[in-house]
């Protein structure tokens, strides 16, 4: 059901506005009822965000939604949230998505809100290219199903979820055996020239990680590849990432260490990562991610956060605003949606994701 707010919402990209608290309608000092001024929350509080347009007000419509996943993904079978329809500077409809995960705290939810409002006010960055290479995302499924999934969308890069549930795996050895089988099947499906990366979501301890990565890299080679492109968030803590990076020759990418804290500087100080995985929704939006990319100079992979196609479109806009650095972006999650908020789900074609007009149906 669509929910049209009778109030007007003001959105600011100015550095220094903090929080996202709504003042009661008619509160003293409000020229219009119900103003909201979200700002750059999070540890890094990027000054580069000042390039965003200044404060202005737009009418907004809010539409709660629920979409079903075709495959269980990190324990999830559906995604819920709110779509926000606003107006861009050109007077056209603009859509944002607010769908933080249930365990996110207030600061994490605030960053997601800012990303949604950035999109809903038409403030996404200008593209510098027409499409991006996209990695297929392979959840915890059988080796045969994983291989079929790779072939279906023509991606030349695949990211395989490994490691099982963090801190709650009843049999880590069985999990690793299943991971090895799935990685080898995906490597074989990719064929010569393909690239394979794995994502442990911080599930391994430092003691486990080295042996697990060695076994997975051997599986990739058994499947016909040269090895693995990188391992994403093998351990939960930044300290463990840094220690592991000094021990192994496989590049390490940081994800949760960035998006859960918003503190890129902690990762940089510890020299904990070779690659940064940036998810615009949890990090405060496209411009926040572009500022991180410019400031750090590290290779960047833009990734979605298992949103519907509305949120995925914002992540795609972020990737399109970056020059091609030779890394496929993690934007293949539309392939995991059984239902969606739009008529035509954003999925890669021949491994490429291209922007399209959103026909919102939610």
N, C-alpha and C positions, 0 to 999 in steps of 0.2 A: 504494500500500500504506500502510495506517495504521501509524504508529510510536508506540506508547504509551511514554512515558518512565516508568521506575521511580522517578524522582526527583520531588521537589516543587520548584516554582519560586516564588520570592518576587518580587513586582513592586512597585516603589516609585515614586511620583510626587514624592517629596520632593526639593526643590531641594538640590543639592550632591552627590548620588550621581552619579558620572561613570563612563562606560565601559559595559561590558556583559560583563565577564569572568566566566567561570564558574570557580568554585573546584572543585577535584577533590572527588569524593564522599568524604565522611568527613574532609574537611579540618578542622583544629583550629578550634573555635569554631562549627562548624555543628551545630545541633541536628537538622537534617534534611539529607540528602545533596543535593549539587548545587544550591546556592542561586545565583540570579542576581539582581543588583540593578542593572538599567539605570536611568540617570538622564538628566537633561536635558543632552545633548551639544549642541554647536553654539555659535556665537559669542554668540547673544543670551541663552541660559540664563535663560529667563523665570521670574521670581519668581512670576508669577501661577499657575504650575503647582502651587503649594502647595495649591490648592483641590482637587486630586485626593485620592482616598481614601488613607489611610496603608497601610503595608506589610501585606500578608497573603498567605497561601500557598494555591495551588490546584493540583489535579492537572491535567495537560495531556496532550493527544494531538497528535502532529505528523503531517501528511499531505502528502508531496511531491505536486506536481501539475504538469501541463503542459497549456496550452490553446492552441488554434490560432486565429490571426486570419483573418478572412474577406478582408481586404485588407492588403497590405503597409503598415506604418505606421512611418515613420522607419527603414526598413531591417529592421524586425522582422516575422517571420511567426508567431512563437509567444511566449508568456510562460510562464516557469517560476517556481516558488517552493515555499513550504511553507505549508499552512493549519495554524492552531493552534486547537485546541478547548480552551477552558477553562470556567470556571463564573463567572457573574455574581453580584453580591450577592443576587439573588433566587433563587439556586440553579439557574437555568436555564442551558443551554448557551450559550456565547458564542464567537464565531468571530473570529479575526484572520488577516491575510494578510501574510506576509513574502516579498516578491518584488522586491528591489532590482535595478536594472539591472547588467549584468555589469561596467561600467566604474566603478561606485561605489567610493569608498574606504572605509576602516574607519569613519570618523566618519559618513559618509553612510549606511552600512549600519546603524550603531548607532541613528540617528534612525528609520530604517524599522522596526527591531526594536522600539523603544519604542512606535511607533504600533500595531504588530501586537499587542503585549502589552496596550496600553490597551484595544483592542477585545476581545481574548480573555479579559479579566477583567471585561467588562461595564461599562467605565467611560466609555462614549461619552456625550456631553452630551444633555440633555433637549431635545426638539424644541419650537420655538415656533410652528411651522406644519405643515400636513399634506402639502405638496408644494412642489417648487421648479420654476421655469421652467428649462429645460435647453437648451443650445445643441447643435445637430447638429455633429459634428466631421467635416470633409471632408478626407481624406488626398489624396495626389498621385494623382488618378484623372482620367479624361477629363471634359470639361465635361458631356456627356450623363449620365454615371454620377453626377457630382456633383449635378446637378439632380434626378435621380431619388432620390438619397439624402436630400436635403432634404425632398422631398415625402412620403417613406415614413413618417416619424415625426412629422410635423406641427409641427416646431419653427419658431418665428418668429425665432429667432436662429441663425446658423450661424458656426462658426469654420473658416476655410479655411487649411490648411497651405500655406505659400509658401516660396520661397527656395532649395529644393533642399538637398542635403547640405552642411552647414556646412564650409567650408574645402576641399571636394573636388568642387565643381561644375565639370564640364568645359566647360560652355557657359552662363554665367550669363545671357546675352541670350536664349537659347532657353528657359531656365527661366522668365525673367520673362514672355516671350510666353505660355507655357503657363499661368502663374499668372494673367495678365490674362484669358485665355479662360475659365478655371475660375471666377474671381471673378465675371465678368459672367454666366455661366450660373447660378451660385448666387443672385446678386442677382435675376435674373429669376424664378427658382423661388420665392424668398421672397415676392416681390410687394410691393405698397405696404404700408408700415408694418413691413416686415421689418428686421432688424438684421444686419449682417455685420461680423465682426471677422477679422483675419488673424493668423497666428502664424508668424514666421520662424525661431523657435528659434535666434536669434543668428547667422543665416547671412549677413547683410549686413555689409559694412564701413560705416563712417560715410559714406564717399564715395558708396557705392552706395545707401544707405538712402533718402535724400531723393527721388531720382528714381524708385526702385521704388515707394515709397508714393504718390507723385503719380500714377504710371501705374495702380496698383491702385485708388486712389480714383476715378479717371476711369472705370475699368471698372465699379465699383459703381454709379456714376451712369448709365452707359450701360445697365445692367441695370434701372434704374428706382428705385434707392434714392437717398437724400440724400448718401451717402458711406459711409465706414466708421466703425464705432463706436469701435474702437481698434486699434492694432497691438501685438501681444504680442512682447516680446523681439526687436526688430528687429536689435539689435547685441549682441555677446557681452559686452562690458565695461560696467561701470557708468558709467565716464567717457564712453564713446560714447553710452550711453543719455541721459545728462544733456545732452550737447552737442546731440544730435539733438532732444531735447525743446524746447530753446531755439530751434530753427530751424523747426519745423513746427507746424501747428495741430491735428494729429490727436493725441488722447490716447495715451499710451504706457503699456503694462502690463508689469510685471516678473515674470518666472517663474524662469528659470534663475539669475538674479542672486540670487534668494532661496533656492531649493531646493538648489542645489549647494553653497552656502556656509553656509546657515542664518543669515546675517547680515543681518537686515532693516535694522539701523541704518546700514549702509554705503549702502544705497539711499536712505534718508531723508536722510542728511547731504548726499548729492550732488544731492538733489531730482531724481532720475532717473526717477521714475514718477508717473503720475496714478492708477494702479490697481494693486493687488497681486493676483497670481494665486497662491493658496495651495493646495498639494497636501499633504494631511494625512500621507500615508505618508512622503514624503521629509523632511517638516519635523518629525517627532516625534509626530504624532497630532492628534486633533481639538482637544484643549484647548490645545495649543501654537498652533494656528492661531487659535482664538478669542481667545487672549491677544494675539496680534499685531494682530488686527482691533480689539480694544478700545484697545490702546496707541497705534496709529498714527492711527486715525480716517479712513484713506483708504478709498475704495470697494474692496470685496473680491469676488473671484470665486473660489469653491472649485472646484477641478478634480481629476479623477482622474489617476492616473499609469499608465494602461493596465493596470490590475489586472484580475483576474477579478471576478465580482460580489461576492465576499466583501470584497475591498478597496474596491470601489466603494460598497458599503453603508456603510462607515465614512466615506467622503468625503461621501456623501449625508447621514449623520447630522450631520456638521459644518455643511453648508449649511442644514439644517433648524433648527439652533440659532441661526442668524443672522436678524435681521429682513430683510424684503424691501427691497432697496435699488434695485430696478429693473433689475438686471443679471442676465441668465440665467447660470446656473452651468455650468461645463465638465464635465458629468457624463454626456455622451452616448456614452462610449466602449464601453458594452455593445453598441452596434450593430455594432461591429467584431469581436465575438467569434463565431467559427464554432463553437467548443466552449467549455464553461464548467465551473466547479466546482460549480454549483448546477443544479437542475432547471429553474428559471424565471429566465432572465437578466434583469437590471435594465436595461430600455430605456425611453425616454420614450414616453408615449402622449399624443397631441395636444400634444406639446412639454413635457409635465410629467413629472417623475420622482417617484414615490410610494414610500415604504418598504414592504417586504413581508417576510414570514417567509422565512428562507433554508432551503431544503431542500438541504443539501450532499450532493453525489453523488461528489466526488473521493475 
